[in-house]
Amino acid sequence: MAEAERIIGTPDIPEAAGDESEQSGSDSEETASGGQDGQRTEGRGKRKIAVLFAVAVVAYALDLVSKMIVVAKLEHHEPIELVGEWLRLSAIRNAGAAFGFGEAFTVIFTCIAAAVIVVIARLARKLYSLPWAIALGLLLGGALGNLTDRLFRSPGVFEGAVVDFIAPKGFAVFNLADSAIVCGGILIVLLSFRGLDPDGTVHKD
């Protein structure tokens, strides 16, 4: 009888093994699915970082080229009127911050610009939001543009005067780097009001 029971019970063994195989296969599928989700998330993050640096490069290049043209063609010349007296191109050297403020603190503003660049570079690792990528790219490009002037223009390293040339009537003279910084800052404020974080999550206070 024992021998018969052993023989009859034998077919149950593959079934049990089959159950274990199915469970193992399910676990493998879940692991693979989690890995794919992680890869997709990582891919989206890399794309947002690429957008950030692309925007920064464009903003920096436009600022750099415009300043080179202004120094070569407009400095020490009469201002060019674009819209009568309301908007002119007038080259000046600004040792202060954006829009001519704080000329006595050139070195401090240089250090602040360098710190902003470092913070943006570190924040980029957790970036999964396209609007934030654009905003930070504008800030990064603008900061790099003015920092280049601080480092390489006269009167010396960390004390260089920034080239400004856009002169609206009744307003301070500024450049494209200043414009990029302001636009990036405004966009960040709007995103913060909407509750959108750099990592793509949305929260409501």
C-alpha positions as CSV (number, residue, x, y, z in Angstrom):
1,M,0.0,0.0,0.0
2,A,2.8,2.4,0.8
3,E,4.4,1.7,-2.5
4,A,1.1,2.4,-4.3
5,E,0.6,5.7,-2.5
6,R,4.2,6.6,-3.4
7,I,3.5,5.9,-7.1
8,I,0.2,7.7,-7.1
9,G,1.6,10.7,-5.4
10,T,4.5,11.1,-7.9
11,P,2.6,13.2,-10.5
12,D,2.0,15.9,-7.8
13,I,5.7,16.7,-7.7
14,P,5.9,18.4,-11.2
15,E,2.8,20.3,-10.4
16,A,4.4,21.7,-7.3
17,A,7.5,22.4,-9.2
18,G,5.4,24.1,-11.8
19,D,3.8,26.4,-9.2
20,E,7.2,27.4,-7.9
21,S,8.3,28.1,-11.5
22,E,5.2,30.2,-12.1
23,Q,5.9,32.2,-8.9
24,S,9.5,32.6,-9.8
25,G,8.5,33.8,-13.2
26,S,6.1,36.3,-11.8
27,D,8.8,37.7,-9.5
28,S,11.1,38.0,-12.4
29,E,8.5,39.8,-14.4
30,E,7.9,42.3,-11.5
31,T,11.7,42.8,-11.2
32,A,12.1,43.4,-14.9
33,S,9.1,45.8,-14.9
34,G,10.6,47.7,-12.0
35,G,13.9,47.9,-13.8
36,Q,12.2,49.2,-17.0
37,D,10.4,51.8,-15.0
38,G,13.7,52.9,-13.4
39,Q,15.4,53.1,-16.8
40,R,12.5,55.1,-18.2
41,T,12.7,57.5,-15.3
42,E,16.5,57.8,-15.7
43,G,16.0,58.5,-19.4
44,R,13.6,61.2,-18.7
45,G,16.0,62.8,-16.2
46,K,18.8,62.7,-18.7
47,R,16.6,64.4,-21.3
48,K,15.7,67.2,-18.9
49,I,19.4,67.7,-18.1
50,A,20.1,67.9,-21.8
51,V,17.5,70.6,-22.2
52,L,18.9,72.5,-19.3
53,F,22.4,72.6,-20.7
54,A,21.1,73.3,-24.3
55,V,19.2,76.3,-23.1
56,A,22.2,77.5,-21.1
57,V,24.5,77.1,-24.1
58,V,22.2,79.1,-26.3
59,A,21.7,81.9,-23.7
60,Y,25.5,82.0,-23.1
61,A,26.4,82.0,-26.8
62,L,23.9,84.8,-27.6
63,D,25.2,86.9,-24.7
64,L,28.8,86.3,-25.6
65,V,28.4,87.1,-29.3
66,S,26.3,90.2,-28.6
67,K,28.9,91.6,-26.2
68,M,31.7,91.0,-28.7
69,I,29.8,92.9,-31.4
70,V,29.0,95.7,-29.0
71,V,32.6,96.1,-27.9
72,A,33.9,96.0,-31.5
73,K,31.2,98.2,-33.2
74,L,29.4,100.3,-30.6
75,E,31.7,101.1,-27.7
76,H,33.1,104.7,-27.9
77,H,30.5,105.5,-30.5
78,E,27.2,107.3,-30.4
79,P,24.2,105.2,-29.3
80,I,22.0,103.6,-31.9
81,E,18.3,104.4,-31.6
82,L,16.0,101.4,-32.3
83,V,12.7,102.8,-31.2
84,G,13.3,106.6,-31.1
85,E,14.3,107.6,-27.6
86,W,12.4,104.7,-26.0
87,L,14.9,102.0,-26.8
88,R,18.6,102.5,-27.7
89,L,21.8,100.5,-27.9
90,S,24.4,102.3,-25.8
91,A,27.6,100.4,-24.7
92,I,28.7,100.9,-21.1
93,R,30.8,99.0,-18.6
94,N,29.1,98.0,-15.4
95,A,31.1,96.9,-12.4
96,G,28.0,96.2,-10.3
97,A,25.2,93.7,-10.4
98,A,22.4,93.4,-12.9
99,F,21.1,96.8,-14.0
100,G,24.0,98.7,-12.5
101,F,23.3,98.1,-8.8
102,G,26.1,97.7,-6.2
103,E,29.2,98.7,-8.1
104,A,31.3,98.6,-4.9
105,F,30.7,94.8,-4.5
106,T,32.0,93.4,-7.7
107,V,34.0,90.6,-6.1
108,I,31.0,89.6,-4.0
109,F,28.7,89.5,-7.1
110,T,31.3,87.4,-8.8
111,C,31.3,84.8,-6.0
112,I,27.5,84.8,-5.9
113,A,27.4,84.1,-9.7
114,A,29.9,81.2,-9.3
115,A,27.8,79.8,-6.4
116,V,24.6,79.9,-8.4
117,I,26.3,77.9,-11.2
118,V,27.5,75.3,-8.7
119,V,24.0,75.0,-7.1
120,I,22.3,74.6,-10.5
121,A,24.8,71.9,-11.5
122,R,24.0,70.0,-8.3
123,L,20.3,70.4,-8.7
124,A,20.4,69.1,-12.2
125,R,20.9,65.6,-10.9
126,K,17.3,65.6,-9.5
127,L,15.7,67.4,-12.4
128,Y,12.7,65.7,-14.1
129,S,10.6,68.8,-15.0
130,L,10.9,70.4,-18.4
131,P,9.8,73.9,-17.3
132,W,12.3,73.8,-14.5
133,A,15.0,72.7,-17.0
134,I,14.3,75.7,-19.1
135,A,14.2,78.1,-16.1
136,L,17.5,76.8,-14.7
137,G,19.0,76.8,-18.1
138,L,18.3,80.5,-18.5
139,L,19.7,81.2,-15.1
140,L,22.8,79.1,-15.8
141,G,23.4,80.8,-19.2
142,G,23.0,84.3,-17.8
143,A,25.2,83.6,-14.8
144,L,27.9,82.2,-17.0
145,G,27.7,85.2,-19.4
146,N,28.2,87.8,-16.7
147,L,30.8,85.6,-14.9
148,T,32.8,85.5,-18.0
149,D,33.0,89.3,-18.0
150,R,33.9,89.3,-14.3
151,L,36.8,87.0,-14.9
152,F,38.3,88.2,-18.2
153,R,37.5,91.9,-18.7
154,S,39.3,94.8,-17.2
155,P,40.2,96.0,-14.7
156,G,41.1,92.4,-13.6
157,V,40.1,88.9,-12.5
158,F,37.0,88.9,-10.3
159,E,36.7,92.6,-10.7
160,G,35.9,92.8,-14.4
161,A,33.2,95.2,-15.6
162,V,30.2,93.7,-17.4
163,V,29.3,95.0,-20.9
164,D,25.7,96.4,-20.9
165,F,24.1,97.9,-24.0
166,I,20.3,97.6,-24.0
167,A,19.0,101.0,-22.8
168,P,15.2,101.5,-22.5
169,K,14.2,105.0,-21.7
170,G,13.9,105.7,-18.0
171,F,15.4,102.3,-17.1
172,A,18.8,100.8,-16.3
173,V,21.1,99.6,-19.1
174,F,21.4,95.8,-19.2
175,N,22.5,92.9,-21.5
176,L,21.1,89.6,-22.7
177,A,22.6,87.7,-19.7
178,D,20.6,90.0,-17.3
179,S,17.5,89.3,-19.4
180,A,18.0,85.5,-19.2
181,I,18.5,85.7,-15.5
182,V,15.3,87.7,-15.0
183,C,13.2,85.5,-17.3
184,G,14.5,82.4,-15.5
185,G,13.8,83.9,-12.1
186,I,10.2,84.9,-13.1
187,L,9.6,81.4,-14.5
188,I,10.8,79.8,-11.3
189,V,8.5,82.0,-9.2
190,L,5.5,81.0,-11.4
191,L,6.4,77.3,-11.2
192,S,6.7,77.6,-7.4
193,F,3.3,79.3,-7.2
194,R,1.8,76.4,-9.2
195,G,3.4,73.9,-6.8
196,L,5.7,72.2,-9.4
197,D,9.0,71.0,-8.0
198,P,12.2,70.4,-10.0
199,D,11.7,66.6,-9.6
200,G,8.4,66.8,-11.5
201,T,6.1,66.4,-8.4
202,V,3.2,68.7,-7.8
203,H,2.2,69.8,-4.3
204,K,-0.5,72.0,-2.9
205,D,0.1,74.1,0.2
